Amino acid sequence: MSIKINEPYEGSSIFSEYMTTLKKMSDAEIKEEYFRLRNITKPSQTDVIKKSIVVDFIVRYNKEYLLK
């Protein structure tokens, strides 16, 4: 099964900056960031985009185990 990622933010500065940040993080930090963003009760637009980018990163680098 192949997952195609085609999000509107891809190619934007927030995408490239946040992906770079995620690449520097440990798996534990990425998991913590994902759950932090997921549990925000009233997320800002930036929070929603960052959550999408975290999920995108996890899928691209085969780290789905972090979502459990």
Secondary structure in CASP SS format (residue, H / E / C, confidence):
PFRMAT SS
TARGET T0000
AUTHOR 0000-0000-0000
METHOD secondary structure of the structure
MODEL  1
M C 1.00
S C 1.00
I C 1.00
K C 1.00
I C 1.00
N C 1.00
E C 1.00
P C 1.00
Y C 1.00
E C 1.00
G C 1.00
S C 1.00
S H 1.00
I H 1.00
F H 1.00
S H 1.00
E H 1.00
Y H 1.00
M H 1.00
T H 1.00
T H 1.00
L H 1.00
K H 1.00
K H 1.00
M C 1.00
S C 1.00
D H 1.00
A H 1.00
E H 1.00
I H 1.00
K H 1.00
E H 1.00
E H 1.00
Y H 1.00
F H 1.00
R H 1.00
L H 1.00
R H 1.00
N C 1.00
I C 1.00
T C 1.00
K C 1.00
P C 1.00
S C 1.00
Q H 1.00
T H 1.00
D H 1.00
V H 1.00
I H 1.00
K H 1.00
K H 1.00
S H 1.00
I H 1.00
V H 1.00
V H 1.00
D H 1.00
F H 1.00
I H 1.00
V H 1.00
R H 1.00
Y C 1.00
N C 1.00
K C 1.00
E H 1.00
Y H 1.00
L H 1.00
L H 1.00
K C 1.00
END
